[in-house]
Amino acid sequence: MRNKTILIVVAHPDDEVLGCFGTIARMIKEGHRAYTLVLGEGKSSRAVKRSDITQESYDILDDEFYKANKSIGISEVFRERFPDNAFDSVPLLEIIKSIEKIKQKTKPDIIFTHYESDLNIDHKITFQAVLTATRPMRDECVREIYSFEVLSSTEWKYPHSFSPNVFFDISDTLELKINAMNLYKSELCEYPHPRSLTGIELNAKYRGLQVGLSSVESFMLIRLVNHCKIEFKSFSELDINEIAIIFAWRNDARVCEFMKTKNFSWEIHNKFIESLKDRKDKEYFLVYSGDVAIGVVYFVDINSDSCEFGIYANPNLKGYGKILMQHLLDYAKNTLKVKTLYSSVYTKNKRALKLYESFGFEIQENKEMSFVKLDLSAGGGGLLSFSRFNLSYRSFRGVA
C-alpha cells in the first residue's frame, strides 16, 4: 500500500494528542505523512474575561503545541485563532474556509477529527465544518474520515453515544502519545481527571479490552470512499519501496517462469530503472488500483506506427489481468497513438494467451514462443470498457 497523507483537524491544542496521537505516531512510523490544524486559540474561555488571558499564556500554549507535534514527527502544523468555546459566534463559513485552505495545501487522503456529539460546542462545529469542507464530490481528495473521542468532553456528554467501530493497536506507540501529552504542561490535570497521563493510559487499556488488545485508540468511521481508480506511475518516479516491490515480483517464481530474463540482482534492477529516465522508446509503469499495486505494464520499441508491450500482475493477487490489459490498450491507443501492438509470449503460458485472445489478438503459436499482434487502427481491443474505473497517468511519454 502506498503512503498516505493525513490531516488532523481539531478545535483546541492538545485535542490532537488526546484524540489520535497513538495512531498517528504508528502511521508515521509506517511511512505516512501527517499534518495538524488547530482551529481555536484555546484558553480564553477559562478566564472571567477573555482579556484576562495574558499573551505569555498563549505563547506557552503555542510552544507546547509545536513541541508535542514535533515529538511524533508531524510534518507541519497550522494554527487558526477562533475564540475558545465560542465557535458558534463565528460564521460557519469562515471555519469551513480555513479548513479548505489547509486541505488544498496538504491534499490529505485521511482526516481525523472530533465526534459530532461531544459536550464541547467547538468540537461539534469542527466536525460539521470538516464534513462541509470535504463534500464527497468527484475530485475530492479526502477518502477517509474518522471521529475520535477526547477525554473530558466525549465521555462527559449524556447520553454516552460514542460507539467506536474502528480500533488501532497502539501498544508500540502509546508511550509516544503519553510523552507528547506530557509536553502540554499547561493543559495537564492530575488523576483522576480524565485529561491526565494516567487517564490516557487507562482509556487505551479499556478500549483494548473491547477488542482483545493491550492498548488501543478507537474511532468512528464517518466516510470511506473506494474509487477503484486505476493509476499508472512511471518507473522513473518510483520511490525505494516501490522499486523493492517490483524487484520482489520479478524474482518471484510465478512471474519469472514466463520471463525471458530470469532472476537478477538488486544492482542490475536499479541500473535498469535508472536507464529508463532518458529513453523515449521505452515506457514502464507500476499500476495501482486505488492504493493497491496490482501489476506492471510496459512498452518498448515505441515508434509512430507500433510498439511491443509486456504485462505482469502482482503475483499475490488474482483477477487483475483483464483490468491491466484494458488500460494497457487504452494507453497504447490514445496516448502512444500506435497502430499496431505486438508481443511474444511463451507458448506454455496458456493463461496469458487466453487473455490476449479474449482481447482480439492474432496469435501465432510455435513450439516454444508464440507471437501475438493486435491492429488498433482497425478497432482492435473492442472489449475496452471503463465504466467501473477512472484512469490517470503520473507520467506521459517524453515527460519525466
ZAMARGU-4260 file (C-alpha; in steps of 0.2 Angstrom, whole numbers, plus 5000, padded with zeros to 4 digits):
<rodrens>
0) 5000/5000/5000 | 5006/5017/4996 | 5010/5030/5009 | 4995/5042/5013 | 4993/5060/5019
5) 4984/5063/5035 | 4977/5079/5041 | 4971/5081/5060 | 4958/5094/5062 | 4955/5099/5080
10) 4947/5113/5089 | 4960/5116/5103 | 4978/5112/5106 | 4980/5095/5115 | 4964/5088/5107
15) 4975/5081/5093 | 4986/5071/5106 | 4971/5065/5116 | 4961/5060/5101 | 4973/5051/5089
20) 4992/5053/5093 | 4995/5035/5096 | 4988/5030/5079 | 4996/5045/5070 | 5013/5040/5078
25) 5011/5022/5072 | 5006/5028/5054 | 5021/5040/5053 | 5032/5025/5058 | 5024/5016/5044
30) 5029/5029/5032 | 5014/5040/5030 | 5014/5059/5032 | 5004/5069/5044 | 4999/5087/5047
35) 4989/5096/5061 | 4977/5110/5060 | 4971/5118/5076 | 4956/5130/5074 | 4954/5138/5091
40) 4965/5149/5101 | 4962/5138/5116 | 4962/5147/5133 | 4951/5162/5134 | 4935/5154/5140
45) 4944/5149/5156 | 4945/5167/5162 | 4931/5178/5168 | 4936/5190/5154 | 4945/5185/5138
50) 4956/5200/5140 | 4962/5192/5157 | 4972/5179/5147 | 4990/5185/5145 | 5000/5184/5129
55) 5013/5174/5139 | 5000/5160/5142 | 4996/5160/5123 | 5014/5159/5119 | 5017/5145/5131
60) 5002/5135/5124 | 5009/5138/5106 | 5026/5132/5111 | 5018/5116/5119 | 5008/5113/5103
65) 5023/5114/5092 | 5034/5103/5103 | 5021/5090/5106 | 5018/5088/5087 | 5036/5088/5083
70) 5039/5074/5095 | 5030/5061/5085 | 5035/5068/5068 | 5021/5078/5062 | 5027/5086/5046
75) 5019/5103/5048 | 5007/5112/5060 | 4994/5125/5056 | 4986/5137/5068 | 4970/5147/5067
80) 4963/5158/5082 | 4944/5156/5083 | 4938/5161/5100 | 4938/5147/5113 | 4922/5138/5117
85) 4913/5151/5106 | 4914/5144/5088 | 4896/5147/5087 | 4899/5165/5087 | 4909/5164/5071
90) 4901/5162/5054 | 4902/5143/5050 | 4908/5148/5033 | 4924/5156/5040 | 4929/5140/5049
95) 4925/5129/5033 | 4936/5140/5023 | 4950/5139/5035 | 4949/5120/5033 | 4948/5121/5015
100) 4963/5132/5014 | 4974/5119/5023 | 4966/5104/5014 | 4971/5112/4997 | 4989/5114/5003
105) 4991/5097/5010 | 4979/5086/4999 | 4975/5073/5013 | 4969/5056/5009 | 4963/5054/5028
110) 4956/5066/5040 | 4955/5063/5059 | 4943/5075/5069 | 4931/5077/5083 | 4915/5067/5087
115) 4899/5076/5081 | 4890/5074/5098 | 4904/5080/5110 | 4899/5090/5125 | 4911/5104/5119
120) 4902/5116/5106 | 4919/5119/5097 | 4921/5100/5094 | 4903/5099/5087 | 4906/5114/5075
125) 4923/5107/5070 | 4915/5091/5065 | 4902/5100/5055 | 4915/5111/5046 | 4925/5096/5041
130) 4911/5087/5033 | 4906/5103/5023 | 4924/5106/5018 | 4926/5088/5012 | 4910/5086/5002
135) 4911/5069/4993 | 4912/5077/4975 | 4920/5069/4961 | 4938/5076/4963 | 4938/5076/4982
140) 4955/5071/4989 | 4949/5065/5006 | 4943/5047/5005 | 4943/5043/5024 | 4936/5052/5039
145) 4937/5046/5057 | 4930/5054/5073 | 4939/5052/5089 | 4935/5054/5107 | 4943/5067/5118
150) 4944/5064/5136 | 4935/5077/5147 | 4922/5080/5133 | 4916/5064/5124 | 4913/5054/5140
155) 4905/5069/5149 | 4891/5070/5136 | 4875/5062/5141 | 4868/5051/5135 | 4885/5042/5131
160) 4884/5039/5112 | 4902/5037/5106 | 4901/5019/5099 | 4918/5016/5090 | 4919/5004/5076
165) 4937/5006/5071 | 4951/5001/5083 | 4970/5004/5080 | 4983/4994/5090 | 4994/5007/5098
170) 5004/4996/5110 | 5020/5001/5102 | 5016/5020/5102 | 5006/5023/5117 | 5022/5029/5126
175) 5024/5042/5112 | 5006/5048/5114 | 5009/5050/5133 | 5026/5059/5131 | 5018/5071/5119
180) 5004/5075/5131 | 5017/5077/5145 | 5023/5092/5134 | 5007/5101/5137 | 5011/5106/5155
185) 4998/5120/5155 | 4984/5108/5150 | 4988/5093/5160 | 4977/5088/5175 | 4980/5077/5190
190) 4972/5060/5191 | 4958/5056/5192 | 4954/5070/5180 | 4952/5061/5163 | 4964/5073/5155
195) 4979/5066/5164 | 4993/5054/5159 | 4985/5040/5170 | 4968/5044/5162 | 4975/5042/5144
200) 4984/5026/5148 | 4968/5019/5157 | 4957/5024/5142 | 4969/5015/5130 | 4968/4999/5141
205) 4949/5000/5142 | 4947/5001/5123 | 4960/4987/5121 | 4949/4976/5132 | 4935/4979/5119
210) 4945/4970/5105 | 4957/4959/5114 | 4972/4970/5113 | 4984/4978/5126 | 4982/4997/5121
215) 4970/5004/5108 | 4964/5020/5101 | 4946/5019/5095 | 4936/5029/5081 | 4920/5030/5072
220) 4922/5028/5053 | 4912/5043/5046 | 4916/5040/5027 | 4926/5028/5017 | 4927/5031/4998
225) 4935/5017/4987 | 4936/5025/4970 | 4944/5009/4962 | 4955/5022/4952 | 4967/5015/4941
230) 4984/5025/4940 | 5000/5022/4930 | 5016/5028/4939 | 5031/5029/4928 | 5046/5019/4934
235) 5056/5035/4934 | 5045/5041/4948 | 5046/5026/4959 | 5051/5028/4977 | 5063/5015/4985
240) 5048/5004/4992 | 5040/5003/4975 | 5057/4998/4967 | 5058/4985/4980 | 5041/4979/4977
245) 5044/4976/4958 | 5061/4968/4962 | 5052/4955/4973 | 5038/4952/4959 | 5051/4950/4945
250) 5061/4937/4955 | 5045/4928/4961 | 5045/4911/4953 | 5027/4913/4947 | 5032/4928/4937
255) 5050/4925/4931 | 5044/4907/4925 | 5037/4916/4910 | 5050/4930/4908 | 5065/4929/4896
260) 5076/4936/4909 | 5075/4926/4925 | 5082/4931/4942 | 5093/4946/4943 | 5102/4956/4956
265) 5096/4972/4965 | 5111/4981/4957 | 5105/4976/4939 | 5087/4980/4944 | 5092/4998/4949
270) 5103/5001/4934 | 5089/4996/4923 | 5076/5008/4931 | 5089/5022/4930 | 5092/5019/4912
275) 5074/5022/4908 | 5075/5041/4913 | 5081/5047/4896 | 5073/5034/4885 | 5058/5039/4874
280) 5057/5022/4865 | 5053/5013/4882 | 5040/5016/4895 | 5037/5006/4911 | 5023/5009/4923
285) 5018/5002/4940 | 4999/5001/4940 | 4989/5005/4955 | 4970/5001/4959 | 4967/5014/4972
290) 4981/5011/4985 | 4985/4993/4979 | 4999/4990/4967 | 4992/4977/4955 | 5005/4975/4942
295) 5017/4981/4929 | 5014/4986/4910 | 5027/4992/4898 | 5030/4997/4880 | 5047/4995/4871
300) 5052/5000/4853 | 5040/5013/4853 | 5038/5022/4836 | 5024/5031/4827 | 5017/5015/4820
305) 5019/5001/4833 | 5027/4995/4849 | 5030/4980/4859 | 5021/4978/4875 | 5023/4967/4891
310) 5012/4964/4906 | 5013/4955/4923 | 5002/4956/4938 | 5006/4956/4956 | 5009/4938/4960
315) 5000/4939/4977 | 4983/4945/4969 | 4971/4937/4957 | 4958/4944/4945 | 4968/4959/4939
320) 4974/4953/4922 | 4959/4960/4912 | 4960/4976/4921 | 4978/4978/4917 | 4975/4973/4899
325) 4961/4985/4897 | 4971/5000/4902 | 4987/4995/4893 | 4977/4995/4877 | 4969/5012/4881
330) 4986/5019/4884 | 4993/5012/4868 | 4979/5018/4858 | 4975/5035/4865 | 4992/5041/4872
335) 5005/5032/4862 | 4993/5033/4847 | 5001/5017/4839 | 4993/5007/4826 | 4999/4990/4830
340) 5003/4982/4846 | 5013/4966/4847 | 5022/4954/4859 | 5030/4937/4861 | 5025/4925/4875
345) 5030/4908/4880 | 5018/4895/4872 | 5017/4886/4889 | 5009/4902/4896 | 4992/4897/4892
350) 4983/4909/4904 | 4992/4924/4895 | 4987/4918/4878 | 4969/4915/4883 | 4969/4933/4890
355) 4976/4941/4874 | 4964/4930/4863 | 4950/4937/4873 | 4955/4955/4868 | 4956/4951/4849
360) 4974/4947/4847 | 4980/4937/4832 | 4990/4923/4839 | 5003/4913/4830 | 5008/4898/4841
365) 5025/4890/4839 | 5034/4876/4849 | 5042/4887/4862 | 5037/4906/4859 | 5021/4912/4852
370) 5019/4929/4843 | 5003/4940/4847 | 4998/4955/4837 | 4983/4967/4838 | 4978/4980/4825
375) 4972/4995/4835 | 4969/5006/4819 | 4956/4993/4814 | 4946/4995/4830 | 4956/4981/4839
380) 4954/4980/4858 | 4935/4981/4856 | 4932/4975/4874 | 4938/4991/4881 | 4925/4997/4895
385) 4929/5010/4908 | 4913/5012/4917 | 4919/5005/4933 | 4936/5013/4933 | 4945/5030/4932
390) 4962/5031/4925 | 4976/5043/4927 | 4994/5044/4922 | 5008/5050/4933 | 5020/5052/4918
395) 5017/5053/4899 | 5029/5049/4885 | 5044/5060/4885 | 5040/5068/4902 | 5050/5064/4917
</rodrens>
